């Protein structure tokens, strides 16, 4: 994982001469619930524990392509059955209301934590509807990307 991210970053940096970069959240989840991930400057996904706790998977590295020769640390976390991960782009947290206010990370977390008992589809729809209700008819400056997944060992 570390080598693949470094190669991708070097490839991008060489071709754009540092003029472009990308944030990436890359994760591998094995059958035993071991989550290995590299968060290259992306919005921190939220892990929702079935027990009610939550945590963020904060950045472990700089965005890819930003500079040459970057290294990419990989972090690990053990998931329990029923744990969910909410992965999103900054277009979601930066979605603006007609008053020019951002939807925000706090609002996202509150809605996600409150909906942790929902299915992935229901939680996804709940979050997407909350953003839609918040923004109303305001034009959005960025795309909104949202993924909700659940660890189920069976």
C-alpha positions in Angstrom: 0.0 0.0 0.0 2.8 2.4 1.0 4.7 1.8 -2.2 1.7 2.0 -4.5 0.8 5.4 -3.0 4.4 6.7 -3.3 4.5 5.5 -7.0 1.2 7.2 -7.7 2.3 10.4 -6.0 5.6 10.5 -7.9 3.9 9.8 -11.2 1.5 12.7 -10.6 4.2 15.0 -9.4 6.4 14.3 -12.4 3.7 14.8 -15.0 2.2 18.0 -13.4 5.5 19.4 -12.1 3.8 19.8 -8.7 1.0 21.9 -10.3 -1.7 19.4 -9.3 -2.4 17.1 -6.4 -5.1 14.9 -5.1 -6.4 13.7 -1.8 -7.0 10.0 -1.5 -8.5 7.7 1.2 -7.3 4.2 0.4 -8.2 1.3 2.6 -8.1 -2.5 2.7 -10.4 -4.5 5.0 -9.7 -8.1 5.6 -12.2 -10.8 6.7 -11.1 -10.5 10.3 -12.0 -6.8 10.4 -8.5 -5.4 10.2 -8.7 -2.1 8.4 -5.4 -0.8 6.9 -5.6 2.6 5.4 -3.7 5.6 4.1 -5.4 8.9 4.3 -3.5 11.2 1.9 -4.9 14.5 3.0 -8.5 13.5 2.4 -11.5 14.4 4.6 -11.3 12.2 7.7 -13.8 9.3 7.4 -15.9 8.6 10.4 -15.9 5.2 12.0 -19.3 4.5 13.8 -19.0 1.8 16.3 -22.1 -0.4 16.9 -21.5 0.4 20.6 -22.2 4.1 20.0 -18.6 5.5 19.9 -17.2 7.2 16.9 -13.7 8.3 15.7 -12.1 10.0 12.7 -9.6 8.3 10.4 -7.4 11.5 10.2 -4.7 12.1 7.5 -1.7 9.8 7.7 0.1 11.6 4.8 0.3 14.6 2.5 -1.9 14.6 -0.7 -0.4 12.7 -3.6 1.5 14.7 -6.2 2.1 17.6 -4.0 5.9 17.0 -3.8 8.3 14.4 -5.1 9.6 11.7 -2.8 6.8 11.7 -0.3 6.2 8.7 2.0 2.8 7.4 2.9 2.2 6.0 6.4 -0.4 3.3 6.8 -2.5 3.1 9.9 -4.5 0.2 11.2 -7.7 -0.2 13.1 -9.7 -3.2 14.2 -13.4 -3.1 13.2 -16.1 -5.0 15.1 -19.1 -6.5 13.4 -21.6 -3.8 12.7 -19.1 -0.9 12.6 -19.7 1.5 9.8 -17.4 3.9 8.0 -18.7 7.1 6.4 -16.3 8.3 3.7 -17.1 11.7 2.1 -15.6 14.5 0.0 -15.1 18.1 1.0 -18.0 19.0 -1.3 -20.3 17.6 1.4 -18.9 19.4 4.4 -18.4 22.6 2.3 -22.0 22.5 0.8 -23.4 26.0 1.4 -26.8 27.1 2.5 -28.5 30.2 0.9 -27.0 32.2 3.9 -23.5 31.1 2.8 -22.9 28.8 5.8 -21.1 25.4 5.4 -22.8 22.1 6.2 -19.7 21.3 8.2 -18.0 18.4 9.8 -19.8 18.7 13.1 -23.3 18.5 11.5 -22.1 15.5 9.4 -20.9 13.8 12.5 -24.0 14.5 14.5 -26.3 13.1 11.8 -24.0 10.1 11.2 -23.8 9.2 14.9 -27.6 9.6 15.4 -28.1 7.2 12.4 -25.5 4.6 13.3 -28.2 2.0 13.8 -29.6 2.5 10.3 -28.6 0.3 7.3 -25.9 1.7 5.1 -28.4 2.7 2.4 -30.7 4.4 5.0 -27.7 6.3 6.6 -26.5 7.3 3.2 -29.9 8.6 2.2 -30.3 10.4 5.6 -27.0 12.2 5.1 -27.7 13.0 1.4 -31.2 14.4 2.3 -29.7 16.5 5.2 -27.3 18.1 2.8 -30.1 18.7 0.3 -32.4 20.2 3.0 -29.5 22.4 4.2 -28.5 23.8 0.8 -32.0 24.2 -0.6 -31.7 25.6 -4.1 -28.2 27.1 -3.5 -25.8 26.2 -6.4 -22.9 24.0 -5.2 -19.3 24.8 -6.0 -18.1 21.2 -5.7 -19.3 17.7 -6.2 -20.7 15.8 -3.2 -19.3 12.3 -2.8 -20.6 10.0 0.0 -19.9 6.3 0.7 -21.2 4.3 3.7 -20.0 0.8 4.4 -20.4 -1.7 7.2 -18.1 -4.5 8.3 -19.9 -7.8 8.3 -17.7 -10.8 8.7 -20.3 -13.3 7.5 
